[in-house]
Amino acid sequence: MDTTISLSKEQREMEKRAHERIPLPNTTINVTDGYIFCTALLDNISAYGVCLKNLPDTLYRNSENLTLFSQTGDELPVLHVRPQWERKEHSGKRIGARILNSSEKWLSFLNRCQPAQ
């Protein structure tokens, strides 16, 4: 009896991740590439990365990095990120990005987002 389980490409990529992803449903964030400004949804976060969704297709075509900042300006620190991958979806572009300026404030925010154990 064959009990092999086929993993999707996304599942295989997640298996390679060194840091746990924390889902953040319905968390909006401001995003700019220096040319375009938009609001996106944070899908999940980790110590050194973020996944954003519902981004316009034109974002970061002429820029390597993005700046993320919260709607309210409190809890979430300003982040500078470099996109590592992108996927086009019905609701817009989804990207995974590496955080370039991970700080104590970011790690503190991350800890507050951890689900209760």
Secondary structure, DSSP 8 states (H G I E B T S, - for coil): --------HHHHHHHH-SS--EEEEEEEEEEE-SS-EEEEEEEEE-SSEEEEEEE-TTTTSS-S-EEEE-SSSSSS--EEEEEEEEEEETTEEEEEEEESS--HHHHHHHHHHS---
